[in-house]
């Protein structure tokens, strides 16, 4: 399968560790819950057994989804990134039109799997991320937000 999902090494390692945990500890915990629930008797009216089966199904889905991501993922080496144009993995400092310099915002642009808006990590597929990709320091960028408003900003800096 072609590797088409670029992830930071940190996220790649996190997903690998998560998969290992799910396949070992997670499965063992669900198996224990199923065993305990079976001891309550009649499975047709056993709420504990139903809950354990639901947990088992959720676990298997999570394992499958994580395996799918990892089968297509490859780690990017952020240290090899350039800073001449915005690329996946870069940190970009921007100033929105009409804001003062002290109000400048900084975003890291990563794959949608790594989005964390609380820490200003945005997707390269988001309106802002897509608008920044390939642009240079000093460029003025305009993009439409989902509500339809046009936003304009200036790229102040590109870093790793």
Legacy VTK file of the C-alpha trace (Angstrom):
# vtk DataFile Version 3.0
C-alpha trace
ASCII
DATASET POLYDATA
POINTS 160 float
0.000 0.000 0.000
1.247 3.449 -0.884
2.350 5.652 1.993
0.247 8.789 1.609
-0.231 10.117 5.150
2.644 12.295 6.367
2.885 12.455 10.171
5.374 13.946 12.563
7.652 11.339 14.117
5.989 12.052 17.471
2.493 11.260 16.143
3.750 8.213 14.247
5.325 6.880 17.458
2.176 7.689 19.467
-0.012 5.739 17.050
2.419 2.810 17.037
2.419 2.710 20.848
-1.375 3.057 20.938
-1.775 0.107 18.573
0.542 -2.018 20.696
-1.426 -1.085 23.830
-4.785 -1.853 22.203
-3.604 -5.238 20.927
-2.147 -6.286 24.278
-3.539 -4.542 27.350
-6.779 -3.451 25.685
-7.615 -6.940 24.447
-6.669 -8.483 27.797
-8.952 -6.066 29.660
-11.888 -6.791 27.349
-11.298 -10.535 27.612
-11.334 -10.270 31.416
-14.544 -8.215 31.321
-16.176 -10.819 29.058
-15.056 -13.666 31.327
-16.370 -11.891 34.414
-19.682 -11.061 32.704
-20.183 -14.679 31.596
-19.961 -15.738 35.232
-23.169 -13.793 35.941
-25.148 -16.455 34.086
-27.829 -16.060 31.425
-26.222 -14.048 28.609
-29.519 -12.984 27.035
-30.346 -10.677 29.962
-26.821 -9.913 31.108
-26.129 -6.146 30.930
-22.481 -6.642 31.902
-21.976 -9.097 29.040
-23.650 -6.737 26.557
-21.432 -3.874 27.742
-18.310 -6.052 27.464
-19.275 -7.124 23.918
-19.820 -3.463 22.994
-16.389 -2.599 24.424
-14.872 -5.456 22.427
-16.449 -4.160 19.216
-15.232 -0.606 19.880
-11.735 -1.923 20.602
-11.630 -3.915 17.354
-12.791 -0.872 15.376
-10.127 1.294 17.025
-7.451 -1.321 16.271
-8.588 -1.534 12.639
-8.651 2.267 12.194
-5.214 2.701 13.789
-3.754 -0.082 11.628
-5.239 1.554 8.525
-3.650 4.904 9.346
-0.260 3.342 10.128
-0.337 1.239 6.952
-0.528 4.471 4.944
1.554 6.727 7.211
5.164 7.757 7.011
7.062 9.990 9.431
8.312 13.345 8.177
11.651 14.659 9.359
10.865 18.209 10.453
14.585 18.988 10.675
14.814 18.625 6.876
12.094 21.193 6.199
12.960 24.360 4.367
11.698 27.761 5.403
11.528 29.553 2.054
7.947 28.440 1.349
5.250 27.077 3.641
5.182 23.275 3.619
3.654 20.538 5.737
5.300 20.623 9.159
6.256 24.294 9.102
5.377 26.800 11.799
3.973 29.985 10.286
3.595 33.338 12.027
0.864 35.486 10.489
-0.706 38.862 11.048
-4.380 39.241 10.225
-5.393 42.346 8.275
-6.220 45.151 10.708
-4.453 43.573 13.727
-1.493 45.042 15.587
1.865 43.250 15.448
1.532 42.020 19.045
-1.638 40.168 17.946
0.250 37.996 15.451
-0.751 34.315 15.484
1.475 31.270 15.014
0.222 28.026 13.445
1.854 24.705 12.700
0.551 23.064 9.551
0.218 19.284 9.752
-1.930 16.457 8.441
-5.612 16.412 9.462
-4.898 13.496 11.828
-2.708 15.761 13.963
-5.021 18.794 14.158
-5.145 20.373 17.606
-6.756 23.782 17.443
-6.123 24.371 21.160
-2.400 24.399 20.293
-2.769 26.166 16.897
-2.024 23.004 14.921
-4.077 23.210 11.731
-4.549 20.942 8.748
-3.025 21.572 5.360
-6.553 20.852 4.065
-8.240 23.572 6.156
-9.047 26.857 4.402
-6.211 28.658 6.228
-3.721 25.795 5.881
-4.449 25.336 2.171
-4.125 29.083 1.568
-0.713 29.192 3.306
0.811 26.157 1.567
3.485 27.165 -0.947
3.499 30.832 0.047
6.572 32.836 1.114
7.469 35.155 3.975
5.993 38.584 3.251
3.183 37.226 1.062
-0.347 38.482 1.609
-2.847 35.642 1.626
-6.630 35.742 1.299
-8.993 32.848 1.878
-12.668 32.247 2.557
-13.825 30.737 5.828
-16.762 28.303 5.840
-19.162 31.163 6.630
-18.126 32.783 3.358
-16.176 35.732 4.794
-12.923 36.662 3.094
-9.948 36.796 5.481
-6.650 38.464 4.603
-3.351 38.058 6.424
0.369 38.521 5.914
3.026 35.858 6.484
5.580 37.253 8.935
7.787 34.186 9.392
8.204 30.546 8.389
10.145 28.203 10.664
10.629 24.522 11.466
LINES 1 161
160 0 1 2 3 4 5 6 7 8 9 10 11 12 13 14 15 16 17 18 19 20 21 22 23 24 25 26 27 28 29 30 31 32 33 34 35 36 37 38 39 40 41 42 43 44 45 46 47 48 49 50 51 52 53 54 55 56 57 58 59 60 61 62 63 64 65 66 67 68 69 70 71 72 73 74 75 76 77 78 79 80 81 82 83 84 85 86 87 88 89 90 91 92 93 94 95 96 97 98 99 100 101 102 103 104 105 106 107 108 109 110 111 112 113 114 115 116 117 118 119 120 121 122 123 124 125 126 127 128 129 130 131 132 133 134 135 136 137 138 139 140 141 142 143 144 145 146 147 148 149 150 151 152 153 154 155 156 157 158 159
